[in-house]
Amino acid sequence: MGESLSKLTSLKDAYSLEADAKDLVAFLKAGGGVLIAGQACHWASTKPKENTLLQFPGNKVSAVAGIYFSIGKVEILPVYPQIPSSWMTLQNGKDFEDDLEFLLTGVSEFDLQGSAVSSEILVHGSLAFPIGTTKDGQTFLAGSYYGQGRVIVVSHEGFLRRQTLAPFWNNAIHWLDEGRQGVVGVASKRALGLLRKSGLKCEKTEFKEGLSVFVSPAHSDTHAKEIREFVAEGGGLLIGGHAWNWAEIHPGQNELTHFPDMAMHQTFIIMHVKHIPGDTV
């Protein structure tokens, strides 16, 4: 990519952006504008095993801004004066079957028995999906795509160090890492030992540059802006925590709007609500 703005504005298609993706993302973050034209249908048809949301060249740039090229159809569409209805109704051609197959390999059940009382997770939006639910259909474990990155939320931090869940956490860390074999930063020392069984390099650290995956508590909003950008640009994020205790000591406040890390959770289309009982599911 050239240094001048004129070369930046001369981009014509979504198929040749990959080599310049990092520079274009930096340009966008600095306040620049990029016009991209293209479609992902032919690319997806020739690469059926590839993840279009992450691997299609145009998405290497546009996804950072929350816009994805996906598989669609030819239509004549009217122009309405109003903003189109809820973006959550849009179809992106992603059914998450491949993601769930990877995440649940070797996992026959989730043992939630014990003293840890988790919160229910409200999963909404076309790029978020439940991974684990109770017999009553309450979600305690969920995943999401955000920009070029991936997110997993579990509704109690104690589950991150539970030995019976080790096979799942091994899969989860590798799913978030996306084959980079990078460094996993873990904010909680108590979760470090179990996560090291993934075979990836795990270290006790707060959020910093150079990580492939960051494991964060749900009750902190430290580095929230930096973490959102980290995920949007391709990083992996694992969040563990619950909201019910906070809700009990903050009566009259809505956990969906006031819980410390909720703004970031809403960004990733996953939110904590009321507590759910322990079980094996």
N, C-alpha and C positions, 0 to 999 in steps of 0.2 A: 504494500500500500504506500502510495506517495505521501509526502509531507504536507502538501497543499490541500486546502479545503475543497478546491475545485475538483481534485481527483476523488475526494470522498463523496462528493455529490454526483459523481458520474456513474456510480454503481447502478447496474441495470437489472440484475437477476439474483435469485436466492441460491444459485447453484455453485457459486465460486467464492463464497465468503469465508470459508473455513480458514484459509491461510491468514486472513487479516482479522479474524474474529477478536483476538485480544485487543488489538489496536482500536477496532471499532467500538468495542465495549467501553474502553477507556475514553474514547471520544464522546460517547453517549453520556457517561458519568460526569464528564466535564461540561455538559450542557448542549452538546451537538445534536443534530437531527439527521436521521438516516431514512431514506425511502428505499424499500426493498420490494421487488415484485417477483412472484414465482408461485409454483404449486408443487405439492409433495406427492401427488398421486402416482406419477410415473416412477419417481425415485423409490417409493415404497413398494411398488409392484415388482421392481427389479431386485429389491433387497428385502424379501419377506421376513427374514430373521432379525433385521435391524430394528432398533427402537426409534421410530420416526421423531418422537418428541425430542429426543436427545441427539440423534445422529444426523438428521437431515441438515445439510450445510446452512440453510437460511436460519434454522432454529438456534444455531450456535451464537447468533447475534440477537435475533428478535425475542427469543425466550427469556433473555435476561430482563427484558421489559415486560414480560408476562404475556407475550403474543406468540402463538405457535402456528406454524404451517402444519396442517394435518390432511387427512384424506376426506375429500368432499365430492360434490357432484355439480354438474353444469346446470345453472338455473338463470332465469331472468328475474332479478330481484327489484322490487319497488324501493324507492327512497322515502322514508318517513320523516316528518319533522321532529318526532320525538326520539329520544335515545332508545335503542332496542331494549326489549324486556330482559330480565335477569340473565346475566352472563352464565349463570349456573345451568341454564337449560341447553347451552350449546353443546354439540357433540364433537368430540375430538378423535373418535375412532380408536380410543384406548380402552381395553377391557380389563387390564391388570392381571390377566391370567398368567402371563409369563413371570410377572413380579411375584405373585403369590406362590407359584410353583417353586421359584428360587428360594423365597423366604421360608417356606414351610417344608423344605426337603429334610427328611429325617425327624420331623416334629409331628408327634401323634396327639399330643394334648398340651394344654397350658395349665400348670398347677398353680392356682392362685390361693390355695389354702394357707392359713397362718394369720399372723397379727396385722399384716399389711392390708389396709382398707383403701382401695383405689377409687378414683373418680370415674364417672362415665365420660366418654369422649364424644363430643358432637362432631361428626364428620360431614362436611358439606362442600359442594363444589365438584366440578367435573374431573379434577386432577387429584382428588383425595379418595382414599379407599380404606375400609376396615380390614384389619388383619385378624384380630381376635375378638370374639364376642361371647357373652355369656349365653346360657340357655334361654334367657329372657330377651335376647337380642341387644343387650347393652354392650357398647364397644369399649374395650379397655386398652386396645392396641391398634394403631392406625398408621398409615403411610401416606405420603403425598409427593408429587413432583412440584417443584417451584423453580421457575427459570430453567437453568441447566442442571440444577441440583436435585437432591432427594432428601426427604425428611421422614423420620419415624418418631412417633410419640407413644410412650407407655405411661399409664396413669398412676404409677407409684414408683418412686425412685428405688425402693427396696427390691423391686423385681430385677433391676440391673445387676444385682449380685446374687441372685437365686440360682443355685447349682442346677436345679431341675430345668431351668430355662436356657442353660448354656448352649444347646444345639441351635436354638433360635437366634441367640445373640451372635453366635458365630456367623450364621447366614446374614443377619441384619448388618453387621459391620462390613461384610464383603459387598453387600448390595449397595450400601451407602458409599463405599470406596470406589465402586465401579471399575475395578481392575487396575487402579493406579498403583496399588501396593504402597500407599503413602503412610504418613504418620497420623495416628489417631490420638487426639488430645482429649483427656478425660478430666473433668473438673473435680470429680469426687474420687478420693483415694480408695474408698470402700468398694467402688465398682471396678477398680483397675485390674485386680487379679483375675476376675472372671473374663473380662474383655480381652485380656492378653492371650487367652486360649484361641483367639481367632487366627493367631499366627502373624498378624500385622504388628508393627511397632507401636505400642501404646505408651503414652507418658502422661504423668500427672501435670496438668497445666491449665491455666485459664486460657481463654480464647486468644489466639495469636496468628500471625501470618504463617504460611507454610504448611498448614494442616490439610489433610485430605478429608478427615472426619472430625467433628467435635461433638463430645458427649456432655450435655449441659443439664443442670437442674432446671425445673420448671418455675421456681419461685424467684428467679433473678432476671432483671432486665438489663444487666450490665452488658455492654457491647451489642445491644440489640440491633442497632443500625448496621454495624460491621458484620454481624452474623447473617443478617438478611442479604447483604451484598455477597457474602461468602457463598451462601447457598445458591443465590441467583446465578452466580458465575461458575457453578459446577461442584461446589462442596457438598458434603454429606453432614446431616445434623441428626443426632439422637437426643431426644428430650425425655427425661423421666421426672415425674412429680404428680402431685394431686392438688386439688383446689378445695376439698371439703373442709380441711382444718382451718384454712384461711377464711373460708366463709363463716365458720362457727365463731371465730374471734373478731369478725367484722360484720356484725349483724346490720342489716339495712343496706349493705352494699351489694351490688350485682357482680358476681364473679366473672360474668362474661365481659364486663367492661372495666372492672377495677383490679382483678387479679394481676399481680406484678408483670408476668410475662405474657398476658393475654393478647396484647397488641401484636406481638410476634407470632403467637399461635394463630391468630386470625389471618395474618398474612399468609400462613401456610395452609389455611383452610381447615384447621383442626382446633377444637376448643374443649376445655375441661368443664364439666358441670357437676351434678350431684354425685355422692359416693355410691358404690355398688358393693355388695357382699362378696366375700371370698368364695372360691369354688374351684373345681377342676373342670375345664372345658376343652 
